[in-house]
Amino acid sequence: MNDLMLELNGIVKSYYRGRPGQVDVLRGADLHLQSGEVVALVAPSGAGKSTLLHIAGLLDTPDEGRVQVGGVDVTGKGDRRRTTTRRQDVGFIYQFHHLLPEFTAVENIVLPQLANGVPQPAATTRAQDLLTRVGLSDRSNHRPAALSGGEQQRVAFCRALANQPRILLADEPTGNLDPSTSDQVFGTLMELVRSTGMSALIATHNMELAARMDRIVRLENGVLVAD
């Protein structure tokens, strides 16, 4: 683990900036995520975890600071370049699966690959392979409404990994599940991450899950500190 996959340097983000009621969410956050490293991001609700993840994943821009992905500074790049980097290098998982309800499990995993230029036969093969790896090969043609909460989230994991990203960002990926299902689904996620060798930054309130990762960082008063 010698290569830096994600670097956040001096990230500052405020809402209503320069106006009455300005809210300073991030006040100079720094993070280095090594290749193959899985890091837990821990903070209370409202502390700025989602904001940090959105900036790390190029869905939002910082007011100050620098974001580097794979050693490339993407902070000031245009929307097209940021979108391309995000599509190719970053996978997202949210607390709620956000699967498209009108499409089957396999189709939900195929679609982001098609958007990335992958031919449909190859995209379908990869989608089926991912579903097999998470134990859902027999559920591939079911729509989300026919799947349990844990099954839906496992499909969401597969979708996030569909384009073989180098970095996985997850915002409370099991927070909407009961404790038993959460533990099982998180185990599946860790197996996927470890088997692909990707880097991952996973926000969680669950300290038992956080302890299963390589290290823990806490977001306190807008800065990141080691646990």
C-alpha positions, 0 to 999 in steps of 0.5 A, spaced: 500 500 500 505 505 497 500 509 492 496 514 494 489 513 491 485 519 494 488 525 497 484 531 500 488 537 502 486 543 506 478 542 504 474 548 506 466 548 505 461 552 508 454 553 506 451 560 505 458 563 504 459 570 505 452 571 508 448 571 514 448 564 517 454 562 514 455 554 516 462 552 516 462 544 515 469 543 513 475 547 516 481 544 513 480 537 512 486 532 510 485 525 508 490 520 505 487 514 502 492 509 500 491 503 495 488 497 497 486 501 504 479 501 507 478 507 512 472 508 516 469 515 517 466 516 523 462 522 525 455 524 528 449 526 524 450 533 521 458 533 522 459 533 514 460 526 513 456 526 506 459 533 504 466 530 505 464 524 501 461 528 495 467 533 495 472 526 495 467 523 489 467 530 485 460 531 486 461 537 489 467 542 490 471 545 496 471 553 497 478 551 498 483 546 498 485 540 493 482 534 491 487 529 488 485 522 485 490 517 483 495 523 484 492 527 479 489 534 481 482 534 479 480 540 483 479 546 478 478 541 472 471 542 468 465 538 469 466 534 463 473 532 466 470 531 473 465 527 470 469 522 466 474 521 472 468 520 477 465 515 472 471 511 471 475 511 478 469 512 483 464 508 486 458 510 490 454 507 495 449 510 499 445 508 505 438 507 501 440 503 495 437 508 490 436 502 485 431 504 479 425 501 480 423 499 473 429 495 471 431 488 474 437 487 478 442 485 473 439 491 468 441 496 474 448 494 474 449 494 466 446 501 466 452 504 469 457 500 464 453 502 458 454 509 460 461 508 460 462 505 453 462 498 455 458 493 450 452 490 452 454 483 452 460 484 456 456 489 461 451 483 462 457 478 463 460 482 468 453 484 472 451 477 472 458 475 475 458 480 480 451 478 482 454 471 483 459 473 488 454 476 492 450 470 492 444 473 488 445 469 481 438 467 482 435 474 483 438 477 477 431 478 473 427 481 479 426 488 480 428 492 487 421 491 489 421 483 489 428 483 493 429 484 501 432 490 504 439 486 504 438 484 497 437 491 494 443 493 498 448 488 495 445 489 488 447 497 490 454 494 491 455 491 485 452 497 481 458 501 485 463 496 483 460 495 475 465 500 472 471 497 476 473 503 480 479 504 484 476 508 489 469 506 493 466 511 497 460 509 502 455 513 506 452 509 511 452 503 507 448 498 512 445 504 516 438 502 513 438 495 515 437 491 521 443 489 525 443 482 523 442 483 516 447 489 516 453 485 519 452 480 513 451 485 508 457 489 511 461 482 510 459 481 503 462 488 502 468 487 505 469 481 501 468 485 495 473 490 496 478 486 499 478 481 493 478 487 488 484 491 491 480 497 491 481 503 496 475 505 500 472 510 505 466 508 508 462 512 513 459 509 519 456 510 526 457 503 527 463 502 531 463 494 531 463 495 523 469 501 523 473 496 527 473 491 522 477 496 517 484 498 516 483 504 520 478 509 523 478 517 522 473 522 525 470 528 523 471 533 529 469 540 528 470 540 521 477 537 521 479 529 520 483 526 526 486 519 527 482 515 532 
